[in-house]
Amino acid sequence: MKNPWKCVVVTWLFRTDLANLNAGEGSSNLKEIKTYRNGLPYISGQSVRHALRKAIQREHPDAYKCTVEYPCGNIKDCWLCDIFGYLLPGEGAKRWSAVKVSPAMGQVRRPVATDLILRLVNDIECPNCHKKINPLFGREAGKKDIDQGSKLKCPECNKDFEAPYAIRQAIAYKQLIENTYRVALTIDLNALGVEEVPIIKTETGKKPEIDGIKYDNKYGDNNENERSKRASAILTGIANLSDFASQSREMTNASPDFVIISLQKQYNQRLSSALQMDESEKIDVERFKGIINDCLQLPETKIFAGAIPKAFSNEDDIIDILKSTEFNGTVTIEETKDKLFTPREALMKAITELQVGK
């Protein structure tokens, strides 16, 4: 059975603890937060794509046949090239990404904290007296760094020896902030597994011309099931999003706290604007309702939503809109009258709807 859906749009909010998920350009020893609108933080779309790629790869490691730096171009077997596109200059080949993402836009103006990052120098053993010494005390006067083979003088035995390796002591600073971020993503379902091949018309003595586009389905007979499988992996990846910068030292949550998913029979990115909020963490109610109404003007559109309690200030107002009888049958947000879907449950409901024949 042919899958009727052409497009999936997801927009969500996530709240972080103190972190710098995507450092901007700063001085040599300062990692700044990327900002817009006079101080609101943001995370670049490239960083969001990286985190999503890693979330999908973690669950489907065998589905990635290459790396971003060295793409293979095999969209039938390689999820990386199929979902995220590629550029092969040597072959004159490129593929647009079937997934479009927005930057993650910080919504609240919050104070910035500064963290000290210090890499200390370890003691080394003097080869003459075999005592442990701090190599910084044995370096030549006026030298900041110690290169491998540099002359050192042991402060214990006063004898010279060569540095066994390069020694650096580094001090840096990193800006950190906590915030609520808004991000959006679309999946062009018809682009998954499909290669656009120009049809070249040639006539003797005339310049070749493009005579249309051939859409070459690389999945074969199982194309609808495979397309649903890969789209489902993208939605699961959103639920597991975590691979932003500095997670080894500043681990924080990046999974959705509030999410809306739209399944559409026309490609349209309208829903991506629905969760704009002011700096008191309130979503604009009238704008939100207008955008949901506008999305539902697309025939047979289905919307799913899920929330973690207290994701933003006027959560009750937004949930009341989604539960309104005005949207009955087109917006799904609760399992029972008193039990809202969590974000993961909403994403799983959308995945179920994507399956062929459902």
C-alpha positions in Angstrom: 0.0 0.0 0.0 1.3 3.4 -0.9 2.0 5.6 2.1 -0.1 8.8 1.7 2.1 11.1 3.7 4.5 13.5 1.9 5.9 15.4 4.8 6.5 15.3 8.6 7.1 18.5 10.5 8.3 18.4 14.1 8.8 21.4 16.4 9.8 21.1 20.0 11.1 22.9 23.1 13.9 21.6 25.4 15.2 23.1 28.6 18.9 22.7 29.4 20.9 23.1 32.6 24.1 25.1 32.6 25.9 24.4 29.4 27.5 25.7 26.2 26.2 23.3 23.5 27.7 25.0 20.5 30.5 27.5 21.3 31.0 30.5 19.0 34.1 32.5 17.9 36.0 34.0 20.8 39.5 35.0 21.8 42.1 32.3 21.9 41.3 31.3 25.5 37.5 32.0 25.6 34.7 29.9 24.3 31.7 32.2 23.9 28.1 31.4 23.6 26.6 32.0 20.2 24.0 34.7 20.5 21.3 36.6 18.5 19.0 39.4 19.3 21.3 41.1 21.8 22.2 38.2 24.0 19.8 35.3 23.4 21.7 32.0 22.9 21.3 29.7 19.9 22.7 26.4 18.7 23.5 26.3 15.0 21.5 24.1 12.6 24.8 22.3 11.7 25.1 21.3 15.4 21.5 20.1 15.5 22.1 18.0 12.4 25.2 16.5 14.0 23.4 15.6 17.2 20.5 14.0 15.1 23.0 12.0 13.0 24.7 10.6 16.0 21.4 9.8 17.7 20.3 7.8 14.6 23.7 6.1 14.3 23.7 5.0 17.9 20.5 3.0 17.3 21.4 1.8 13.7 25.2 1.6 13.5 25.2 -0.8 10.6 23.1 1.5 8.5 25.9 4.1 8.1 28.3 3.0 5.4 30.5 6.1 5.3 31.3 9.3 7.2 30.4 13.0 6.6 34.0 13.7 5.5 34.1 10.8 3.1 30.5 10.2 1.7 29.8 7.1 -0.4 26.8 8.4 -2.3 25.0 5.0 -1.9 21.5 6.2 -0.9 20.0 2.7 -1.2 22.2 1.2 1.6 23.7 4.2 3.4 21.3 6.1 5.7 23.8 8.9 6.2 23.9 9.8 2.5 20.2 9.2 2.0 18.9 11.2 4.9 21.4 13.9 5.2 22.7 14.3 1.6 26.2 14.5 0.4 28.6 16.4 -1.9 31.1 14.5 -4.1 33.1 17.1 -6.0 35.3 14.6 -7.7 32.3 12.9 -9.3 30.3 16.1 -9.8 27.5 14.6 -7.7 25.5 16.0 -4.8 22.3 15.3 -3.0 20.1 17.7 -1.0 19.2 16.6 2.5 15.8 15.0 2.9 15.9 16.5 6.5 15.8 20.2 7.1 16.5 21.6 10.5 16.4 25.0 12.1 18.9 26.4 14.6 17.9 25.8 18.2 16.9 29.3 19.3 17.2 30.2 23.0 13.9 31.9 24.2 14.8 33.5 27.5 17.4 36.1 28.4 19.4 34.6 31.3 22.7 35.6 33.0 25.9 34.0 31.6 28.3 32.1 33.9 32.0 31.7 33.1 33.8 28.4 33.8 37.6 28.0 34.2 39.1 25.2 32.1 42.6 24.3 33.4 44.9 21.7 32.0 47.6 21.0 34.6 51.1 19.8 33.9 52.1 16.5 35.4 55.3 15.9 37.2 58.1 14.1 35.3 61.0 12.1 36.5 64.5 13.5 36.3 66.7 10.8 34.5 69.7 11.8 36.7 68.4 11.8 40.2 65.1 10.0 39.5 63.1 12.5 41.6 59.7 13.8 40.4 59.8 17.4 39.4 57.4 20.0 38.0 58.9 20.7 34.5 57.8 24.3 34.5 60.4 25.0 37.2 63.1 23.5 35.0 62.4 25.3 31.8 64.7 28.0 30.3 64.1 31.6 31.4 61.5 33.4 29.2 60.1 30.2 27.7 56.3 29.6 28.1 55.9 26.2 26.4 58.2 23.3 26.5 58.9 21.4 23.2 60.0 17.8 23.0 63.8 17.8 23.3 63.9 21.2 25.0 66.6 21.8 27.7 65.4 21.4 31.3 67.3 21.8 34.5 66.4 19.7 37.5 65.9 21.9 40.5 66.9 19.0 42.8 70.2 17.8 41.3 70.9 20.9 39.2 71.7 18.8 36.1 70.4 19.3 32.6 68.2 16.9 30.6 65.9 16.9 27.6 62.1 17.1 27.8 60.7 13.7 26.9 57.7 15.2 25.2 56.0 18.5 24.5 54.5 20.0 27.7 51.8 22.6 27.7 49.8 24.1 30.6 46.6 25.7 29.3 44.1 28.0 30.9 40.9 28.9 29.2 37.4 30.2 30.0 34.0 29.0 28.7 30.7 30.8 28.9 27.8 28.7 30.2 24.0 29.4 30.2 20.8 27.6 31.0 17.8 28.2 28.7 14.8 26.9 26.9 15.4 26.3 23.2 13.0 26.1 20.3 13.9 23.9 17.3 12.1 22.5 14.2 12.7 19.8 11.7 11.0 18.6 8.5 11.3 15.3 6.7 10.6 15.3 2.9 9.3 11.8 2.7 9.2 11.7 -1.1 12.9 12.5 -1.2 14.0 9.5 0.8 15.5 6.9 -1.4 14.9 8.9 -4.6 17.6 10.2 -6.9 16.8 13.1 -9.2 18.4 12.4 -12.6 18.2 15.0 -15.3 17.0 13.8 -18.7 19.4 15.1 -21.3 18.1 15.7 -24.8 20.7 15.6 -27.5 20.5 16.2 -31.2 23.2 16.2 -33.8 24.8 19.6 -34.2 22.9 21.1 -31.3 23.8 21.9 -27.7 22.5 19.3 -25.2 19.4 20.4 -23.2 17.6 19.2 -20.1 14.3 17.6 -21.0 12.8 17.0 -17.6 13.8 15.1 -14.4 13.6 11.3 -13.9 12.9 10.3 -10.2 14.9 7.1 -9.7 13.6 5.0 -6.8 16.6 3.3 -5.2 14.7 1.3 -2.6 13.2 -1.1 -5.2 9.9 -3.0 -4.6 10.1 -2.5 -0.8 10.2 1.3 -1.1 7.3 2.3 1.1 8.4 0.1 4.0 12.0 1.3 3.8 10.9 4.9 3.6 8.7 4.5 6.7 11.6 2.7 8.5 14.1 5.5 7.9 11.6 8.3 8.7 10.7 6.4 12.0 14.4 6.3 12.9 14.6 10.1 12.5 11.7 10.6 14.8 13.2 8.2 17.4 16.5 10.2 17.0 14.7 13.3 18.1 13.4 11.6 21.3 17.1 10.6 22.0 18.8 13.8 21.1 22.0 14.4 23.1 25.2 14.7 21.1 25.8 18.4 21.4 29.2 19.9 22.3 31.0 19.4 25.7 28.7 16.6 27.0 31.6 15.0 28.7 31.9 17.9 31.1 28.5 19.6 30.9 26.0 16.9 30.3 22.5 18.2 29.9 19.1 17.1 28.5 18.3 17.9 24.9 15.3 15.7 24.4 11.9 17.4 23.8 10.0 18.7 26.8 7.1 19.7 24.6 6.7 18.5 21.0 4.2 18.8 18.2 4.3 16.6 15.1 2.4 17.1 11.9 1.8 14.4 9.3 0.8 16.1 6.0 -0.1 15.1 2.5 1.5 18.3 1.2 5.0 19.5 1.8 4.8 22.6 4.0 7.0 23.9 6.9 4.3 26.1 8.5 4.2 24.3 11.9 7.9 25.2 12.5 6.8 28.7 13.7 4.2 27.5 16.2 6.2 27.6 19.5 7.6 31.1 19.4 7.6 32.5 23.0 8.4 35.7 24.8 11.1 36.1 27.4 8.7 35.1 30.2 8.5 31.7 28.6 4.9 32.2 27.4 3.9 31.0 23.9 1.9 33.5 22.0 -1.6 31.9 22.3 -3.3 33.6 19.3 -0.4 33.0 17.0 -0.2 29.3 18.1 -3.9 28.7 17.5 -3.7 30.5 14.1 -0.8 28.3 13.0 -2.4 25.1 14.1 -5.6 26.1 12.2 -3.6 27.0 9.1 -1.8 23.6 9.2 -5.1 21.8 9.4 -6.3 23.5 6.3 -4.0 21.0 4.5 -6.3 18.1 3.7 -6.3 15.2 6.2 -3.4 16.5 8.2 -2.9 14.8 11.6 -1.1 16.4 14.5 0.3 14.7 17.6 1.5 16.5 20.7 3.2 15.5 24.0 4.4 17.4 27.1 6.5 17.1 30.2 4.8 19.1 33.0 5.9 22.7 33.4 7.8 22.8 30.1 6.9 26.5 29.8 4.8 29.2 31.6 1.4 29.0 29.9 1.4 25.3 29.2 -2.2 25.0 30.3 -3.4 27.5 27.8 -1.7 25.8 24.9 -2.8 22.3 26.0 -6.4 23.6 26.3 -6.2 24.7 22.6 -4.9 21.4 21.5 -7.6 19.5 23.4 -10.4 21.8 22.1 -13.3 20.1 20.4 -12.5 22.4 17.4 -9.6 20.1 16.6 -11.3 16.9 17.6 -10.0 14.0 15.5 -7.2 15.9 14.0 -5.0 16.7 17.0 -4.0 13.8 19.4 -2.5 14.8 22.7 -3.9 12.5 25.4 -4.3 8.8 26.0 -7.1 9.4 28.4 -8.9 12.5 29.6 -6.4 13.0 32.5 -3.3 11.6 31.0 -1.3 13.6 28.4 1.1 11.9 26.1 4.8 12.4 27.0 6.9 13.7 24.1 8.3 10.2 23.4 4.7 8.8 23.3 3.6 11.5 20.9 6.6 10.7 18.6 5.8 6.9 18.8 2.2 7.7 17.9 3.4 9.5 14.8 5.7 6.6 13.9 2.8 4.2 14.1 0.8 6.4 11.8 3.7 6.5 9.3 3.7 2.7 9.0 2.4 1.5 5.7 -1.2 0.4 5.8 -2.0 2.1 9.1 
